Amino acid sequence: MIKMKSLHHVSLAITDVEQSKQFYKEKLGFLEIERPPFDFPGLWFQIGNQQLHLIEYDLAKTLRHSGKIDTRDGHLAIRVASYSEAVQHLTDNQIAFLEKPNSKSGFKQIFVSDPDGNIIEFNVEQKQP
């Protein structure tokens, strides 16, 4: 049996590093961290004790070509401190989002799509305002 300790990172394919940096760092406020000098472009971000790795790779089979937010599609989920503050931040930064405050999952959900169609979920416990 493999003894799991924690999730270390999630890696997503992107098509444009600068466009993704603008979205993740400037609009969403993710903390960019140093990335090793790989021979391909990308970005790394710290999210709590985990990381998000974005890799520029036009040929990725996971790239989506639609800005439609489909909550059943593969996605990255991030627990946030405040649902209302997350909604306000997305609104202030003119980021389109889909809300599911009464989800059967047991937590309130907000879904956004990055410039390459990658889905990001922000969530809190349903009891939280």
C-alpha positions in Angstrom: 0.0 0.0 0.0 1.2 3.5 -0.8 1.1 5.7 2.4 -0.3 9.1 1.2 0.8 12.2 3.1 -1.0 15.1 1.2 -1.7 16.5 -2.2 1.4 18.4 -3.3 0.3 20.1 -6.5 -2.1 20.2 -9.4 -0.8 20.8 -12.9 -2.9 22.4 -15.7 -2.1 23.1 -19.3 -2.1 26.6 -20.6 -1.4 28.3 -23.9 0.0 31.7 -22.9 2.1 32.3 -19.8 1.6 36.1 -19.7 -2.2 35.8 -20.1 -2.3 33.2 -17.3 -0.1 35.2 -15.1 -2.5 38.2 -15.6 -5.5 36.0 -14.6 -4.1 34.0 -11.7 -1.7 36.5 -10.1 -3.2 39.9 -11.0 -6.9 39.1 -11.1 -7.3 36.2 -8.6 -4.4 37.2 -6.4 -2.5 33.8 -6.3 1.0 33.9 -4.8 3.5 33.2 -7.6 6.6 31.2 -6.4 9.9 30.5 -8.0 9.9 27.8 -10.7 12.9 25.7 -11.7 14.5 26.7 -15.0 12.7 24.0 -17.1 13.2 24.1 -20.9 9.5 24.9 -21.3 7.4 27.9 -20.1 5.2 27.8 -17.1 4.2 29.3 -13.7 4.0 28.0 -10.2 1.7 29.3 -7.4 1.5 28.5 -3.7 -2.0 27.8 -2.4 -1.8 27.0 1.4 0.4 24.0 1.7 -0.1 22.9 -1.9 0.9 24.3 -5.3 -0.6 25.0 -8.7 1.7 24.4 -11.7 0.7 25.9 -15.0 2.5 24.5 -18.0 2.4 26.1 -21.5 1.6 23.3 -23.8 -0.6 23.9 -26.9 -0.8 20.2 -27.7 -2.4 19.2 -24.3 -5.4 17.0 -24.7 -6.9 18.6 -21.6 -7.1 22.1 -23.1 -10.7 23.3 -23.6 -11.8 25.5 -26.3 -14.9 26.9 -24.6 -15.3 29.5 -21.9 -18.5 27.7 -20.8 -18.3 26.8 -17.1 -19.3 23.1 -16.8 -19.2 22.1 -13.1 -19.1 18.4 -13.9 -15.9 18.8 -15.9 -12.5 18.2 -14.3 -11.5 21.1 -12.1 -9.3 22.4 -9.3 -11.1 23.2 -6.0 -9.8 25.7 -3.5 -11.3 26.2 0.0 -11.6 30.0 0.7 -12.2 31.9 3.9 -15.3 33.8 2.8 -17.9 33.0 0.2 -19.2 36.6 0.0 -15.6 38.1 -0.2 -14.8 35.7 -3.0 -17.9 36.7 -4.9 -17.1 40.4 -4.3 -13.5 39.9 -5.5 -14.6 38.1 -8.7 -17.2 40.8 -9.4 -14.7 43.6 -8.7 -12.2 42.0 -11.2 -14.9 41.4 -13.8 -14.4 37.6 -13.8 -17.5 35.7 -14.9 -18.6 33.0 -12.4 -21.3 30.5 -11.6 -22.6 30.2 -8.1 -24.0 27.1 -6.4 -24.7 28.3 -2.8 -27.0 25.4 -2.0 -25.0 22.5 -3.6 -25.8 19.0 -2.5 -22.1 18.6 -1.9 -22.4 20.2 1.6 -20.5 23.3 0.7 -21.2 26.6 -1.2 -19.4 26.7 -4.6 -18.3 29.3 -7.0 -16.9 28.3 -10.4 -14.7 30.3 -12.8 -13.0 29.5 -16.0 -9.4 30.6 -16.7 -8.3 32.0 -20.2 -7.7 28.4 -21.4 -11.0 27.0 -20.1 -9.6 25.4 -17.0 -12.3 25.3 -14.3 -11.5 26.6 -10.8 -13.9 26.0 -7.9 -13.8 28.2 -4.8 -15.8 26.8 -1.9 -16.7 27.1 1.8 -18.9 25.2 4.3 -22.5 25.7 3.5 -23.2 27.1 6.9 -20.7 30.0 6.3 -22.1 33.3 5.1 
